[in-house]
Amino acid sequence: MKLIKPFVLVGSLALVLTSCGGGAEILSTPLENIDSIALKEADLTETEKHNWGHLDLVKDTIPGMSVDKAYAEIIKGKKGKKIIVAVIDSGIDINHEDLNGVIWTNKKEVAGNGIDDDKNGYVDDIHGWNFLGDAYDEQLEMTRIVANGNTNAPRFAEAKAGLDENIAQMGPTKTRYEQIYASLVDADNAFTAHFKTADYTSEQVSKLETTDEKLTQYKGVAAQMVGFGLPSIQEAKKELKGALDGLTGRLNTNYNVDFKGRTTGDNPDDFNDKPGYGNANVLPIADDEIHGTHVTGIIAAVRDNGLGANGVANNVEIMSIRAVPNGDEYDKDVAKAIRYAVDNGAKVINGSFGKSFSPHSDWVREAIKYASDNNVVFVHAAGNDSKNVDTEANFPDDNVNYVEISNSYIRVGSLASKYGTSMVSGFSNYGQKNVDVFAPGSQIYSTFPNNEYKAISGTSMASPAVAGVAALVWSQYPKLTAAQVKQVIMDSGLPIHQKVVVGGDANDVRDFGTLSKSGKMVNVYNALIMAQQLSK
């Protein structure tokens, strides 16, 4: 779920290598007509690409959340009550031009004086807390389980088999990448020498007439790259180098039983060891640590300010909590992060992270219950494994044998931008018992560090969309409880019965309504109307 260094190429180069009864009254079109909406045949416009998750299914034939419609017809400039949203992630660029006006500040703490002024156990926590310290790369949880060497540990055999399988697959992949990269380097060097410049163009290559067998061979490679949508040999080489570096990095860190990434000096298997570990630096510490900034923009990028993105919620403060490394998060960090958010005033928490092994899942589950008991909504991404989380574990979760311990936990699957059979993102997890709702998560345009904006995909993007909805609803109707906010989001969604492809498998086609507990896609417009009715 996190943006871990990839070992599988995506995009062009990959081809080279391989409810309540009021719901019906709320809808802007009769319930029975939803599934007969005309499909949008044309590609999205640039404007729609940047905003599709906010559009309206009926009006635009795009499966967005009707955010823009809600602002135009219901909110109409009403600010509501300010809501603190905690983002537990990889760090946030709190200086970003589209985010710096919405960052939470702990007014009880004096910046930089080295004193825990508010006595909350964390020194100088002005904008949140960093439970990772100076760490960036980390092992996966299966790697940690194997590295601990306790063969009697729960799921040890499963972790060992998974680790061995991944390493076995990555070795040949790395060799293949290296061979192709070497070929691209040779081609680039040959063309650079022939044209006497490293800035030769694809057009020059395509028009090249030569009897040199090597140049002819490299011309064929260049044509293949262009055919796959890559503009040039130079770009293909650059993309493959990035993928190769990512693969090497994962082998050296995520899957390496000898790697030690933690820098905080505490024992991650002792919940009470070294209270207040970490530091107050909530910024990303690496150039490719973009995840938390992107997630935050989906929730809260300032709306209609002429800059790159619009968030869902218009009156929030974002509390930054850094607890997700480039690898699997520690259960201790997540549990502490949730409790920190609750204790310091957050009403909504977004968790765009997850993993298949969780040795201390009880710590995290207890923290999720703590949030629920303290009237806080916790929104969590369903995961990107194309699997049924009713039968295959994905952590954190809020239940033991399907008995929920929280009434304010929302797990979110991902939608793509085209209504119809392909509207469920191929990567998205699902589950009629353990996934609550679906929301836009494919190619979502949002904030990147250093005042940049880009589109990326994942249930990591769908979760903050729903966290933004929770904050927006609660801002307008602050007397609702956390449990009521969850119920509004679930009950007010659009109940779709379209047949959809599941898990990216064209042979697996199911009724969309069977993929989540609600059977619905989130709809802000309906949620606000239902919240108004409930608040009365």
LOPA-595881 format. One record per residue: z, x, y of N, C-alpha, C, CB in turn; residue in three letters. Coordinates in steps of 0.05 Angstrom, whole numbers, plus 5000, padded with zeros to 4 digits. Atoms other than C-alpha are relative to their C-alpha. Glycine has a CB too. Layout:
<atoms>
ZXYZXYZXYZXYALA...
</atoms>
This chain:
<atoms>
500050164976500050005000500050175025502449825000MET500149814978501450585046497350135001502350214998LYS502549854999495650995070500650284990498850015029LEU499649745013496551565021497450144999501249974971ILE502449845001491552125020498349914977500650304998LYS501650125021485751834980498950214981497749845011PRO501649835019482752134917497549854991501750084976PHE502450155006477551584910498649955026500649744985VAL501450044975472151564963499449715004497450165000LEU500750274993470850914999497550015017502349855014VAL502450024983464650675035497650124987500650155026GLY502649925010457750965029500150234980498350085023SER500049775017459451624997501049944971501650235012LEU499150085027462851274939497749944982501949765002ALA502450065016455951054916498850264989498049855016LEU501149755009453951774910501550094974500250225021VAL498349895022459751894861500649794979502650095012LEU499250205021460951304822498849715002503049985001THR501250104976509144265029501049725009497149994997SER498950264991510943745072497749815006501850045025CYS502050214997507243085081498650025027501249744997GLY501249984973505943235155497750195000502050085020GLY502249804999501043785135497349885005500050154975GLY502650124997495143315130499549905029499649774981ALA500250104973496543025199499550235020502549845008GLU500249774982496843715230497250115001501950224992ILE502649875002490043955206498049885020498949974972LEU502050094981484343915256497649894987499350235018SER502150145015479743675202501349874976497750204991THR498750135023481243185145500250194977498449764992PRO499449825022484343535085497750024980502549914986LEU502050015021478843315038497450145009499449724992GLU502549884990473443635083500150305002499449885027ASN499749714996476244335085498150164982502950094995ILE501649845020472644575022497049955003500949934973ASP502950044996465944305047499050125026499449705000SER500849864975465844735110497650184994502350165011ILE502449835004459145075118500850295001497949945021ALA499449715000459345805100498650145024499050134973LEU501249844979458046305155498150204988502250145018LYS502049835013451546635134499650265016497449864998GLU500549764983450747125193502450194998499549925029ALA497949804999454547775196501849945025498950285001ASP498250034976460547785244498850155023502850104993LEU500749854976458947975315502150215005499849805025THR498049794994462548575345502649875010498950195021GLU497650134990467248105381501649874978499349785021THR498750125023468747725317501350214982498049834984GLU498949785016469848375279502850095011498150244998LYS497549914987475348555329502149795001499450095028HIS498150224996478647875327499949794978499449875027ASN500550215019476647505264502549874989498450104977TRP497650115010483747415240501349805018502050224995GLY498950194981485247005302498349755004500450135027HIS501950224996479346525295500849774982497250104994LEU499350255012479345825267497949934978500149775021ASP501850065023476445615199498149785007501749934976LEU501850234995473744945223498050065022501749765007VAL501849954976470945165290498150234995501750065024LYS501649755003468445865270499050054972501750235009ASP500649965028467645795195500850284990497049964994THR498949745007471746435190502949954993499750215023ILE497350065009478346425151502350145015500350054971PRO497949884984482746655209502449815001499050055028GLY497550154999489646385228500149815024502350195002MET500050194977487545955289501950095022500749724991SER498249904980491446415335499049935028500350314997VAL501150054973486746355395500249715007497150105002ASP499850284996486545605387502949925007499049844975LYS497250074995494145575386500850085028501850144980ALA499349914972494745975451498649825020499150295004TYR501550164981489345555485501049715002497150004993ALA499450295000491844865464502949934998498649884977GLU497250065004499244925449501850175018500850044971ILE498249824985502545535480499449995030499850284990ILE500950044972498545515545501750175020500149715008LYS498549834982502246105576503049994997499349935028GLY497150025003509245905553501050254985500849754984LYS499149755012513046545537502049954977501450175021LYS498050045021518846275497502250215002498750004973GLY497849815001524846685477499050264987502449894983LYS500849735010523947435465501250044972500950225019LYS499249955027524247615391499750304993498449834980ILE500249725009525848315364498950014972502850145001ILE501349975026521248505306500350294992497049925001VAL499749735010523049115265497650074982502650044984ALA502249915017517149505235501050244984497550075018VAL499149785018519449925176497450124989501949904977ILE502649885006513650405167500150305002497849885018ASP500449714999511051115177500650115027497350074991SER499649924972512851145251497949865017499750315002GLY501750144982509750835312499550175025501349735009ILE500649874975506151145371500949815023496950065003ASP498850184980510850815421498950055028503050045000ILE501249944974506851125479497249885002499950295005ASN502750115000500350765460499749805023499449864973HIS500550164976497250415520500349704995497250055010GLU499950295007497149735483502749924988497749934982ASP497450065013504249795455502450085017500150154974LEU497649894987508650175504501649795016499150215019ASN498550214986510449525540501649814983498149845017GLY498750185018513149195478502050144981498049844983VAL498249855017517649735448502949945007499450305003ILE497150064997524949565437501550245010501249904973TRP498249794990530149965475502849924995499550065030THR497250055005537350005453501550055025501150174976ASN498849974974540749885519502950094998499949735015LYS497249915004547650055489500250304995501249854977LYS500049715007545450775476498950165024498350054975GLU500949824979544751345526498250214988502450135015VAL502049825013538551755511500850295003497249955013ALA499849715000539352475492502750125005498250105020GLY497449884995546852555502501450094975501749805015ASN498849915025548252695428502449854992500650295003GLY497650165006553452145425499149724989501849965025ILE500550275011553451505384501449805019500949974971ASP498750164979554851085446500849724990498249985024ASP499550285009554450405412501549984974497449854998ASP498449995025558250635350498749864977502849885006LYS501450135023552950375302499450194978497449875010ASN500449805021552851015262497650175003499949874974GLY502549854996546351295291500050115029497549814995TYR499849874974546251795348497349995015500850294996VAL502450004982541251685406497749834989499150295004ASP502150185011537551125370499049815022501149844976ASP501050144976533850905433498049794992498950195020ILE502250195007527750575401500049934970497350125007HIS499850055028529950545328501150244986497249924988GLY498949775016531351055273498050114981502649924986TRP501849865018527751565230501650094976498650245014ASN498549935024530651575160498750234984500249754982PHE501449795014525552105138500650285011497149955000LEU499749744987527552655186497350125005501750184983GLY502549854995522053175189498149984976500650295006ASP501750025024519052975121497549855006501649864978ALA502650154998511852745114499049944971497950165016TYR501050045028509052855043502449954982498450254991ASP498050065020513052574985498749954973501749765009GLU500950075027512552474910499749694998502050104979GLN499950285008510851804880502549954983497449924984LEU497650055015516651454847499850074971500849705003GLU500349925028513751554778500450304996497349914989MET499749715001513552294793502950085001498450145022THR497149944997520852304814501549934974501249835023ARG498750085025522951934751499650224978499049734990ILE500649795019519452454708501350265007496950044998VAL498849754991521953034750503050014995499550045030ALA497150015005529152804741500750084971501149735006ASN499649905027528252944667501749834982501050275001GLY498350175016532652374642498349814984502049845018ASN501850155018528652114583501249724993499450154975THR498850255005533651544576500049815024502950044990ASN500150174976532451284646498249774996499150175025ALA501750245002529550584652497150075007501149775017PRO502849984996521950594647499050305001499349875026ARG500849725000521751364637497450034985502250174988PHE502449965016516451314583497649895015500349864973ALA502150124985512250854626499250185024500849725010GLU500549824977512851324686498550254991502650075015ALA501249765011511051924644497149954992501650114976LYS502750075008504951574615498249965024500049754982ALA501650054975502651354684499450265014501549825018GLY500449754986503552044714497950174985502650165002LEU501949855016499852384657497249895002500850004970ASP502650134999494151884660498750055027500349694996GLU501249954973493251964736499150295003502149935021ASN500749724998493252724732497550064983502350184991ILE502349965017488352704674497449895012500549864973ALA502350114987483652264714499250165025500549715008GLN500549864975484352674778498750274996502550025016MET501149745005482553334746496950004999501150114974GLY502950025000475353154728498849905026499149824977PRO501050104974474552774794499950235020501949785010THR499949784982476653394832497750204994502850154998LYS502249825008471753824793497349895010499950044969THR502650124991466053324808499750025030500049714991ARG500149984970467853304882499250295008502749935012TYR500549724993467854074884497150074995501850184984GLU502849945006460954104851498149885021499349904972GLN501750144981457853594898500450135028500749705002ILE499549874974461153914959498650275002503050045004TYR501349745000458454594939497049965004500550154973ALA502850064997451454294934499449935029499149774981SER500450084972452153985003500250255019502049795009LEU499749754984454554655032497550174998502550164991VAL502449845004448555015002497749875015499350014970ASP502150144986443854485030500250045030499949704993ALA499549974971447054525099499350295009502949935007ASP500649724993446655285099497050065000501450194981ASN502949955002439355275077498549875024498949884974ALA501350134978437354775131500750145027500749705001PHE499249864976441255145184498450255003503150074999THR501749764998437555785167497149945006500350164973ALA502850074996430855445164499449915029499249784980HIS500550114973431455065230501350185022501249725002PHE498849814982435455635262502049865019497950155017LYS497950144986440855145285501649844981498949825023THR498350175017446754795254499949715008502950095002ALA500250284990445054175295497349874993500450005030ASP502550135008438654005258500549704994498950154974TYR499750285003437353265250498849904973498649855023THR501150125024435852805191497049965003501449744994SER502850044995429152665223498450264995499549905029GLU501449755005427353405222499850064970501650235014GLN500049965029429353445149497949824986502849954988VAL501850195013425352825130497050085005500449725010SER502849924993419053115164499350284990499649985030LYS500449725009419953805133497950014978502650124990LEU502049945021413854045094500350294992497149945011GLU499549735010415154635050499250034971503050075004THR500549945028413354964985502450134987497550194997THR497649885010420255254978501549804981501950105023ASP498950195019423254944915502849925008500050124972GLU497250064992430454984940500049815024501550265007LYS500150184977428754665007499149724992498250125022LEU500950255010424954124971502249854986497650044981THR497750125014430953994927502049905020501350214981GLN498050084980435653974987499049765017500850235018TYR501150234985430853505023500549744985496950055005LYS499550245016431653024965502949915001499350064971GLY497250064997439253074970500549865027501750264998VAL499750124973438852925045498949725001498550175021ALA501150275001434452325032501849814985497250004987ALA498150165015439452074981502449925018500950144975GLN497850054982445052135032499349785020500950255015MET500950204980441151735084499749734986497350095013VAL500350255014439451225031502749864994498650054974GLY497350115005446951135018501449925027501750194985PHE498850084975448051005092501450225016501949784996GLY498849774985450551695112497850125017501250214980LEU502049924981446951955173498850274996501049995028PRO501049735002446152675153501550154978500350155027SER498649815018447953245106502750085012498250254994ILE497649914987453053475157502349794997499550065030GLN498050225002456652795156500949964972498949745012GLU499350035028456452745081501950234991497550014982ALA498249775006459553445076502749965011498750265011LYS497550054987464953255125501749794985499649925029LYS498550215013466752615089501050094973498249754997GLU499149915026466952935021502250215002497650124984LEU497949804996471153515047502749865005499350195024LYS497550154995476253015073501149884974499549785020GLY499150125026476452665005501050214981497649854987ALA499149785017477053324969502750105009498050235000LEU497449914990482753545014502249804993499950045030ASP498150215006486152875003500850014970498949735007GLY499549995029485552934927501750244994497350024985LEU498549765004488153644928502949965010498850245014THR497350054989493953424972501749824982499749875027GLY498550185017495852864925500950154975498349764993ARG499349855024495753324865502350195006497650164989LEU498049814993500053824902502749885009499050185022ASN497550124989505153324929500749754984499649935029THR499350265012504952604904500550014970497949805006ASN499949995029503852784831501250264989497349964989TYR498949745007507353454830503049984995499450215022ASN497250045006514053434794501850225012500450014969VAL498549784988516154094828500149985030498950264992ASP500150024971514753864899502649885011497649835009PHE497650104986520853764945499349945029502350214998LYS500850074973519253375007502349915019498049784999GLY497850114984525953095030501450215017502049854982ARG498849804982529053445090502749915012498150065023THR497750114987535053005108502650094990499949704998THR497549885010540253365066501849814986501550125023GLY498350195014542952735034499149974971499949725013ASP500750065028542852514961498849724999502550034981ASN501250264999537751954956500949814977497050034998PRO499050165021541151714892502949925004499850154973ASP497350084993547851614927499849855027501950265003ASP500450174977547651034975501950075023500449714993PHE498049954980553851255013500150295009502749924990ASN499949724993552251995019498850055028498450174980ASP500849914973551652285090499049775017497750204997LYS500850234983551751655133498750115026502549845008PRO501449934975547151685194498050234996502050085020GLY501949785004542352185161497349925014499550054970TYR502550054986535552265194500350075029499149714997GLY499849944971534252285269498749775015498650265007ASN501050214983531951865328497150015007501650005025ALA502949974994524652095329498449804984499150294995ASN501350215015520851465311496950035001500749735011VAL502949954998513851755327498950104973499450205022LEU501349875023508951935272500050305004497049904996PRO499849714997509452675257497550154990502550114986ILE502549885009502452795228497649855011499950014969ALA502450124989495452655253499049764985497850215003ASP501050225016493752205195502149794994498850114974ASP497950205003500251805199499549775019502950135004GLU501050214982496851205230501049724993497050005001ILE499550275011499550635188501849835017501250044972HIS498050164985505650415228498949915027502450165005GLY501250074974501750425294498149774997498650245013THR502050215005496249985265501549744994498250084976HIS498450245007501349495235501249885025502250074979VAL498750104976504949445301498149855019501350235015THR502050134983498649275340499349724990497550175002GLY500650275011497248695293502149805008499850014969ILE497850174992503948405310500049955030502750114991ILE499150014972504648565383498350135021502750105001ALA501649884978498948915419499749795022497150084989ALA499950184977499148615489497449845001500550155026VAL502350185000494548015492498649995027500949724992ARG501750064977488747945540500550185024500449715009ASP499549814978490248575580497550185004502450184993ASN502549854997483048835575499950254983499750085029GLY500049765018484949375524499049914973502850134998LEU501550025025482749435452500749774981500250234986GLY499350195021486648925411502049805011501350154976ALA498050214994490748285414501849964977498649735007ASN498150065021497148195375500349704997502750135007GLY499550285005499247535345502149895018500749964970VAL497750104985505847475382499950105028502650084986ALA500249934972506447475457502650075014498649785015ASN497449954987513847565471501950134981501149745012ASN498449855020516748085424500750275010498550024973VAL499449714997520148755425499950124972502850045013GLU500449875025518349235369502050224996497250114997ILE498149795008523949635336498650184979502649874989MET501449815018520950255303502050134981498550215016SER498349875020524150475238498250154981501749784984ILE501749825016520851065203501450054973499550275014ARG498849975026522251025128497950024978501849774994ALA502250005020515351055094498450265003498149755004VAL501449744998512651755079497249984989501650214984PRO502649985013505951985053500450044970498350235012ASN499250015027507951804983501749754997501650264991GLY498450245004512951294956502650025016500749954971ASP497650024985518751085000502450014980500149745017GLU497650005016525851194974501449735004501950235009TYR498550264999529850564957502350015020501049924972ASP497749974981535750834996499149975029501450274996LYS501050024973531650915059499249715008497650195004ASP500850284994528750215054502449825003498249904977VAL497650174998535449885041501650065026501950054976ALA498649934975538650265099498449905024500450315002LYS501750094978532650095144500349705005497150084995ALA499750294997533249355130502649935013499749864973ILE497450054989540649365145500250095029502250144983ARG500049914972539549765208498749795018498550285003TYR501550204984534449255233501849755004497449924986ALA498350244997539148665219502350055019501049924972VAL497649944984545249005250499450055029501450244988ASP500649944972541549185313498249795014498650275001ASN501150234985538648505330497249914992499950075027GLY502650105007531948435295500249724987498650204980ALA500150275013530147715276497849994979499549795022LYS502249985020523747895238499750294992497349885012VAL500549735010522548505195497450004985502350104981ILE502549975015515748735171500250244982497650035019ASN500149785019515149155108497350024987502249964978GLY502749955011508049395095500150244982497950035022SER499749785019509849835036500649884973502250215009PHE499450105027510949774962499450204979498649744995GLY500549815022510950124895500649854973501850255003LYS499750135026511049974820502650084986497650084983SER497549915012517450354803502250005022499850284987PHE497950024980524150244838502750044986499949735016SER497549955015530250584806502549865012500550294999PRO497850134986534950284858499249745013501350195020HIS501050254989531549614868502349825008498249864980SER497750184993538449284870500950065028502350054980ASP499249944972540049654935498249865020499950315005TRP501950124982533749394967500349694999497150084994VAL499850295003534648694939502649905014500249924970ARG497650074986541748674966499650005030502350194992GLU500649984972539148885034498349765009498550265007ALA501650244994533948325032501749755001497749964979ILE498150224999539447835016501750015025501850004975LYS498449964976543548135073498449895025500750305004TYR501750104978537647975120500049704999497250114997ALA500150295003537247265093502749885009499449924972SER497450114993544747155100500650025029502250164984ASP499649964971544347395172497749875016500350295007ASN502050164986538546925190497750175011501349855023ASN502249834993533047445191497749964980500950305000VAL502450035017525947355163499050284992497849845015VAL501249755009523247925120497349944988501950144978PHE502750045009515747945111499050254986498149935025VAL500749775017512848395057497249974989502050024977HIS502749995010505848595036500049984969498550255009ALA500050055029503948374965499150244984498249764994ALA501049775015500549034947497050004996501450034974GLY502949965001493549304937499050094973499250205021ASN500749925027492949374862498349804985502550054984ASP501750215013488648754847501449884976497350124992SER498550105024494148514800501749765006501750234989LYS498250234999498447914785502950105000499549814976ASN497249894998505448094810502049814987500750045029VAL498250165017508347524768500450144973498849724995ASP499849875026507047964707500250305002497549934984THR499749714996506748674736501650055025497250135001GLU498149974978512348914780498850135025502450164990ALA500649874975511449074853502549975017497549875015ASN497450004986517549274894499550075030501950214988PHE497750165006521149084936499349714994502050015024PRO500350295004522048364913502749875005499049944971ASP497650154992527147824925501049834977499549825024ASP499250185022528247544855500850164976497849814993ASN499349905026531347684788499249794980503150074998VAL501150195019527447344732499249745015502149934979ASN501150224984524246904786502149835014498249834983TYR497950144984530946674814500350155026502749994984VAL500149864974530446834888502950025011498349845020GLU497449954988536447134923499949985031501150284993ILE500450034971533547034993498449755006498550255012SER501650234992530946415029498350065024501849765005ASN501549934976527446805084498150244995501850075023SER501849785007523147315046497249874996500950154974TYR502750105003515547205051498250234991499049895028ILE501849805011510647595008497149905005500550054970ARG502650084989503447605034497750144986499950065030VAL502549905010496647685001497950015022499049834977GLY502049944979490247885037497549844997499450295000SER502550144998484147495059497950185012500349745016LEU502349874987477247755076498749805020497850094979ALA500950164977473147485134497949794994498950195020SER502050205006467947065098501049794982497550144986LYS499050235016470046375074498149954976500249755018TYR501650055023467746225004501250154976497150085004GLY499049885024468246554936501250285004497850024980THR499049724996469547254965502250015021497750185008SER498150004977474947045015502650144993500649725008MET497649845008480647384975499250294998501249904974VAL500649715001480648134987500150104972501950165019SER500149905028478648484923502450164992497550164997GLY497749835006484548954928502649854998500250225021PHE497550144996489748414940501449924974499649765016SER498450115022495348274891500349705005502850134999ASN499850294998496847534878502249924980497349864994TYR498050105019501747104839501149735009502350204997GLY499250274993503546374838503049975003499049804978GLN497150004997510946534832500950195021501350064974LYS498949784984511647174872498450075026500150244984ASN501449974974506447134929500349735013497050094996VAL499550264986507946604981497649895014502250045021ASP502350094984501746575026497950225001501049925029VAL502149814994495246915044499450005030497449944983PHE500749974972493147185112497950215003502550065017ALA502149804997487547615141501050294997498849975028PRO499249725006487848335115497750194997501750004977GLY502349825004480848615107498750065026497949874981SER501449904976477749035162501349885025497049944999GLN498550114977483048855214500150225022502949924992ILE500349824977481949185282502750005015497749925019TYR497449984986488349455314500350285011502349924981SER499349754986491750035348500350234981502549965016THR499749745013491350755324501450195020497350124990PHE498749814982495451345352498050115021501350224985PRO501549864978493151685417498049815013498550244989ASN501550204985490451045449497349944987499550095028ASN502550065015485150935395500449734986499350224980GLU500150265014483150295358498050024977499349775019TYR501850005023480150225288500749764982500250274985LYS499650215020479349725232500550124973497549814998ALA499449925027482649845164500949754984502250225000ILE499550235017484349405105502550044983497649944982SER497749995018490349235061501749765003501650265004GLY497950204996495748735048502050105021501449934973THR498449894978499249205096499249885027499650305001SER500950124975495048865150500549705000496950055003MET499550295002496148155124503049945006499349904972ALA497150054996503748225125500849995030501650224987SER499250014972504448395200498749765014499250255014PRO501150244988499747815216502049774997497349924986ALA498050215005504947355184502650055015500549964970VAL497649944985510747725216499649925029500650314999ALA500650094973507247585283500249705002497350095008GLY499850295000506746855265503049915000498649874976VAL497150065001514246835248501250045027501450174979ALA498849944974515947155314499049805021499250295009ALA501150194980511346695354501349724997496949984996LEU498850265005514046065321502950005009499849934970VAL497149994993521246285330500450035030501350234985TRP499849974971520046485402499749735014497850195010SER500450264988517545785418502149804992497249894993GLN498050195010522745425376502450154989498849824977TYR497849815009528945885374502349874986501050145024PRO497850135014533645365345499549984970500449725012LYS500650005028530145405278501650224986497050034995LEU498849785015533545805223497850174987501849884978THR502049835013530146375186498749864977501450264990ALA501050155023529445935125498049795009502249874984ALA501950204989526045395167497550135010501449855023GLN502549864991521245905198498350064976500850265015VAL501549955024519246115128498749744990501850124978LYS501050255011518445395106497749895017502249794997GLN502150094982514245225167497450164994500850055030VAL502349835005509545815153498749924973500750294999ILE501150075026508745605080498849725000502150034978MET500850285001508144855090497749935018502349825006ASP502150074980503444865150497450144995501150075027SER502549875005498145305121497849824990500450224979GLY502250165009491245055101499950014969497350105012LEU500050005030491344835027497150004990501449754990PRO502749965008484845115001499749984970499050285010ILE500650025029481844934933497350114993500349714991HIS502449865004475745374939500250184975499250175025GLN500049815022473845754876499550285011497849934979LYS500149744989474846494891500050214978502250055020VAL499949775017473747164858502850135003497750215006VAL497349894999480447474840500050294991501949844982VAL499849725008482148214838497450165001501250024973GLY502649874998475048404856498349994975500550295007GLY501450025026472848204786498249745001502049994976ASP501850234997466647754791500249814976497250095002ALA499650175024468347484721502649845001499850164975ASN497450144998475247244743499949825025502350215002ASP500250194978474246624786502049784996497149885001VAL497850205002480046154801500249845025502750144994ARG499450164977482345614847501950155018501349724991ASP498349854981485145944910502949905000498849985028PHE497350124999491045464907501850104978499849714998GLY498349905022493545794842500950295004498449984974THR499449714996494246494873502650055014497750135014LEU497449974986500646374912501749764996499450065030SER498150225003506745944913499249755017502850095007LYS500850224983504245534972497149904995500250095029SER502850065004496845554953498549985026499749744985GLY501150044973495345625027499550265014502049845016LYS500449784981492646085081501449935026496950055004MET498350044977497046165142498449905024501550265008VAL501350124977495245755204502049975022498749734992ASN498150004978498745875270500149735014499450225020VAL500250264986496345235303501749794986497049915002TYR498550205015499144805248503050074999499049984971ASN497249925002505545215244501549925025500250304996ALA498750074975507145095317500549705002498450105024LEU499650295000506144345310502249924981497349864994ILE498050065020510344315248502850095010499450124973MET497549904989515744735281501149825022499750295011ALA499150194979515944265340501149744987497649925018GLN499050245014516743665293502750064987498049914979GLN497649935014522144025253502350045020499750244983LEU497949934981525944255315501249755013499050185022SER499050254989526743535337502249884982497749805004LYS
</atoms>
